[in-house]
């Protein structure tokens, strides 16, 4: 029996409404599932945040409060904490200095003096940063001397290896930071060090961006000097991980169960050292009790006038003496590299 026109219209309308209802049902189910998923995700996220907070609290408690320390350790074991504090102060002051520094050949020197003279308390931040480099290496050498004197490198090889890597990063960061003010001694010191790479083909051009210290060199040194301290923080965490994995060493060189918690016994000694560091920083910054920088570095760069003696900062005098003691430049550079890399093998002695 054939369908009439009205029946065809009704059937088409029925199928259209049925399809529309199915489409709405599908969209509704999708939105409802999306709502349930978002609720479960927020619940999962809040649960994850709670677990991370709990883990962080337990981590801080195990490493800063109940961390077992040997009873026999003396004040030499506080030097690592003092070194860490000086590095943190360097990062903080360096961030504020980097906000106003211009890594351009014609404006680098003037931007430093603009920061000193025009920025409110800029002189304090600048001299805290420049003097802080000497404090960093002072505590670093004392810390390394304590490790060598008590034989820590032999018992904690991973801690020693990570510490030597920290030492190398600090040396590279300090050298590049010394170049940034672009005074006379900065320019000629950078020229001498980059010329040590002359035995290697095209290495000076790759490092300096040209055949000599110029605008690209200053920009590259500023970028690396700003980024290296944050990379340094990662190696510091690795250094502390290896140290806390076995607990601290002690002057008696034996493994003992006679331990004390880090808080409050060791923490009070570290806090006293922190106050001592602040006093030394303020004495150096405000009263200038010791001149750490060379006077020639206060002069603007002149490529036609070489200083009478091109000398580095005091913490690089050991490497400078090696280069001066050997007449041949290439042989002196090899001896310098050998003296640096032999520290990696000292834990095998």
PyMOL commands that set and color helices and strands:
alter all, ss='L'
color gray80, all
select helices_A, chain A and resi 5-65+75-98+108-117+122-149+152-155+157-180+184-199+203-208+215-246+262-287+295-298+314-325+329-348
alter helices_A, ss='H'
color red, helices_A
select strands_A, chain A and resi 68-70+259-261
alter strands_A, ss='S'
color yellow, strands_A
deselect
rebuild
show_as cartoon
